[in-house]
Amino acid sequence: MSEHDKPAYRPETLAVRAGQQRSQFGEHAEALYLTSSFVFESAAQAAKRFSGEEEGNVYSRFSNPTVSMFEERLAALEGAEDCVATASGMSAIMALVLAHLKQGDHIVASNSLFGATVQLFSNILARTGITTTFVSHTDPAAWEAAIRPETRLFFLETPSNPLTEIADISALTAIAHAHGILVAVDNCFCTPIVQRPLDLGVDLVVHSATKYIDGQGRVLGGAVCGAKKLTDEVFKYLRTAGPTLSAFNAWVLLKGLETLQVRIEAQAARAARLAAWLETHPKVARVFYPGLPSHPQHQLAMQQQKSGGAIVSFEVKGAREQAWAVVDNCRLLSITANLGDVKTTITHPASTTHGRITPEARAAAGISEGLLRVAVGLEAVEDLQDDLARGLALI
Ligand SMILES: *Cc1c(COP(=O)(O)O)cnc(C)c1O
């Protein structure tokens, strides 16, 4: 714990100060320690460091001072006792599961998770004998009904992508804990600025730091946050299996955390304005944004989130042709599936992120051909409106 980690500090302060360790040179900004290994003063010290008897760095697959600064700062923002960083969001999810589950164990997961998470659970982890039942994101009774004696983990992500459906974190946690089951939340969409699942009783939070925590689309990274007795297992897995965060990426993400709050608040404010404008547009059939009073779960969203976040989805009046016309007439919005960037992005989920699932499954999940997802960045809302209005006018 550094001198700046005193819990009395508010999140804005923790974001720019928590976790910093200064070297003997007194650098003001956090240093980037590009070194694969660390030297010891003696053979005896080397032995103690390897056995864990003495704390300290050994090898950057185990720990690195720049990575540690990022971990402490993110832990402070999530209100977590501890955090371990990973090479990507997917390696955070994989590490969490393989650290805590074994062959024969069972997961209950939301049916509207990030696509690669679904693939990880249903293909890769299934081959190791860890099975998953996917249940309705918004129906706690379905989660309870899916519990088996070997269920070890509830895994969810809220709001869902791209329909922004809200999972009731407190209700699902109460069900899981009554059965001794761990709960993990992928908090990538909200970040700790908008939602702090650990405060609602969740055991572990995972992040794709690639998205909002970087915020400028440069590097991949991930993290698992929670009580140290749980993250220690993840750390043991990582130091052996290897998908740890690189020092350079940690340094970029550490600086990303400093502006996370101002970025998210500004992006969410723009998203709220854009959603309200879309809702009044004659060529728009429906808007999905938790911050809108018309969102069916607006109240629940506002109970567990500080704002609606910065992802807005909407259905145009029409199908694929009309949705693609909106995309293809954008000059400003970037056509990319990434999100969380200060540059606004637009995606047609049915033909990209959700293109691999069958049309029937897509329809059942509510991903229509007219649906578009906008991850709102920092441009002027009026410019975003003008860009979308061009394609909408052609419908
Ligand atoms: C992008 C994303 C991931 C995966 O993260 P990577 O850093 O790309 O591995 C996981 N969950 C959600 C919600 C995401 O958006």
Ligand as a Chemical Component Dictionary entry (heavy atoms), coordinates in Angstrom:
data_LIG
# 
_chem_comp.id                   LIG 
_chem_comp.type                 NON-POLYMER 
_chem_comp.pdbx_formal_charge   0 
_chem_comp.three_letter_code    LIG 
# 
loop_
_chem_comp_atom.comp_id 
_chem_comp_atom.atom_id 
_chem_comp_atom.alt_atom_id 
_chem_comp_atom.type_symbol 
_chem_comp_atom.charge 
_chem_comp_atom.model_Cartn_x 
_chem_comp_atom.model_Cartn_y 
_chem_comp_atom.model_Cartn_z 
_chem_comp_atom.pdbx_ordinal 
LIG C1 C1 C 0 -13.850 -6.925 -25.068 1  
LIG C2 C2 C 0 -14.543 -7.623 -23.975 2  
LIG C3 C3 C 0 -13.972 -8.750 -23.362 3  
LIG C4 C4 C 0 -12.670 -9.350 -23.818 4  
LIG O1 O1 O 0 -11.608 -8.498 -23.604 5  
LIG P1 P1 P 0 -10.237 -8.524 -24.452 6  
LIG O2 O2 O 0 -9.414  -7.526 -23.750 7  
LIG O3 O3 O 0 -10.590 -8.194 -25.854 8  
LIG O4 O4 O 0 -9.702  -9.916 -24.334 9  
LIG C5 C5 C 0 -14.666 -9.336 -22.324 10 
LIG N1 N1 N 0 -15.852 -8.849 -21.906 11 
LIG C6 C6 C 0 -16.434 -7.783 -22.472 12 
LIG C7 C7 C 0 -17.739 -7.288 -21.956 13 
LIG C8 C8 C 0 -15.802 -7.132 -23.529 14 
LIG O5 O5 O 0 -16.400 -6.081 -24.106 15 
# 
loop_
_chem_comp_bond.comp_id 
_chem_comp_bond.atom_id_1 
_chem_comp_bond.atom_id_2 
_chem_comp_bond.value_order 
_chem_comp_bond.pdbx_ordinal 
LIG C1 C2 SING 1  
LIG C2 C3 SING 2  
LIG C2 C8 DOUB 3  
LIG C3 C4 SING 4  
LIG C3 C5 DOUB 5  
LIG C4 O1 SING 6  
LIG O1 P1 SING 7  
LIG P1 O2 DOUB 8  
LIG P1 O3 SING 9  
LIG P1 O4 SING 10 
LIG C5 N1 SING 11 
LIG N1 C6 DOUB 12 
LIG C6 C7 SING 13 
LIG C6 C8 SING 14 
LIG C8 O5 SING 15 
# 
